[in-house]
């Protein structure tokens, strides 16, 4: 009996530790970097109770860039209408990390852009392929996620953002 209890505690320990590492917003606390390579903790992501979009992307990913560029065209309207904030997380590794800032600056995105060169945040969020987009409600809870990009996906995402901004629940 003692061995069984001990084994159960050992198996549960990683889950207990992981749950304590979650931020108040429901996403993991992980150190990533700003475009100037200073550190930023993902647990500090917030948007004053408004929806947040977190988009994982890479400079080598054409669908990622198409999605973020398409949203960039309407992002100011989205913000005005819903208060949404989009945060783009580059998963470019150390070989490509220096390509991120020039690409972003050339696009003139009005997003917060961060770099996850060691893929710590990517792993913590269970992102296997990019683009991978998460939608968080005003309390920071993940209410929707989508992997890949096809033209029109941004319209569905915006409909969900509007529902959240209006206080409606999202059903999967």
N, C-alpha and C positions, 0 to 999 in steps of 0.2 A: 504494500500500500504506500509506504514512504517513497519507494522508488518510482512508483507511478506518479505520485504528486510532484516529485522532483523533476521528472521527465516533462510533465505538463508545464511546469513553471519555466523550464529551460526553453521549451518550444514557444511559449508565449512571450518570452522576454524581448525578442526583436520587434514584435508588434507593439509592445508597451513602449519601448524606446522610440519607435517610429511615431507613434501617436503623440508622444510628448514633443517631438521635433516639429510637429505641424504648427503653423502660425495661427494667429487668430482668424485669418481669412480662410483657413481650410486648405491652403496650399503649403507645401513643405518649406521650411526655412533652409535655404541653400544660398551660398555665396556665389554670385555671378559678377560680371564686370560691366561697367559703363563703356561707352565707345572710347573714352580716354584711359581705359584699363584700371580705373579705380573700382574698388569692391562695392557691391550692393547686395543686400539681403532680400531675397524674394518675399520673406515674411513682412517686409515693409510696403508691399504693393497694396495700395488702397485708392479709392476713388469717391470719397465722401458719400457712401451709400448708393452710388450709381453703378451700373453694370461695367464690367471689365472684360475685354477680349484679350486673351493671351495667344499669340500666334508663334509657333515654332517654325523656323525657316532656315535656309542656308543660301549663300551666294551662288552655289552651284545648282540650285534647285529652281528650274524654270517655272513649274506650277506655283511654287512659293512666291516668287517674284511677281507673277501675274496676279495672284490673289491680293497681295499687299499693294500693288500698283493700282488695281481696280478699286479697292477700298479707299485708297488715297484720294481718288477723284471725288468721292462723296463723303469723306470722313468729316469735314467741317460741318456739313449738314447733319450728319449723324450726331455729332457732339452737340450742336445747337438744339436738336430735337429731343435728345435722350440723355445727354451728359455722359455718354459712354467714353471710356478710355481704351485705346488699343496699345498693347505692349508687345513688341516684336522681339522674340528671343532667338538670336542667331546661334545655331549649333555648329558653326564653322570651327574646325579644330585649329591647333597651333600653326599648321601649314598655311591655312587660309585666313587666319584671324585678321591680318592686315588688309584684307580686301573688303572687310565689312564697312568700316567708316567711309571710305571713298565711294562705295556703292550707295550707301544710305544718303550721303551728302549730295550725290548726283541725282537722287530721286526726289529730294526735298520732302521726305516724309515728315508728317507732323506727329509721328508716334514717338513714344519712349522706346528706345532700342537698346538692348543689352546683349552681351555675348556670354555664352555658356561653353567655354573652350574645353572643359574637361567632361562635359555632358552630365554633370551632377544633377542639375535641375531637370534635364531631359529624362534621366533615369528615374528620378523621384516622381515625375509626372507620368511615367510609363509611356513615353513617346518613342515609338519604334521607327516610324517613317514621317517625313515632312512633305508637305505642310501638315501640321496638326494644330487645330484651333480649339481653344477652350473658351467657353462663355461662363463668367461668374456673375452671380446675382449681387445685389447691393450689400449683402453680408459677407461676400467673398466665397460663397459655396459654389462649386462647379455644378452647373445645371445642364450643360450641353457640351459635347465635343464632337469634332468632325475631323476625319483624316482624308487627305487628298484635296484636290480642287478641280472643279469644273465651272465654267462660266455660269453664273446664276446662283452659285452657292452663297455669294455675299448677300444676295437678296433674302434668302432664307434666314441667314444669320441676322440681318437687320430686322426682320420681322420678329425674331425672338428677342432681340435687344429692345425693341419697342414694347413688347409685352412686359418685359421686366421693368422698364422705365414707368409703365403704367400700373405697376404693382400686381400684374397677373402672374400666375404660376406657369412654369414651363412643363409640359408633359412630353415624355420621350416618345 
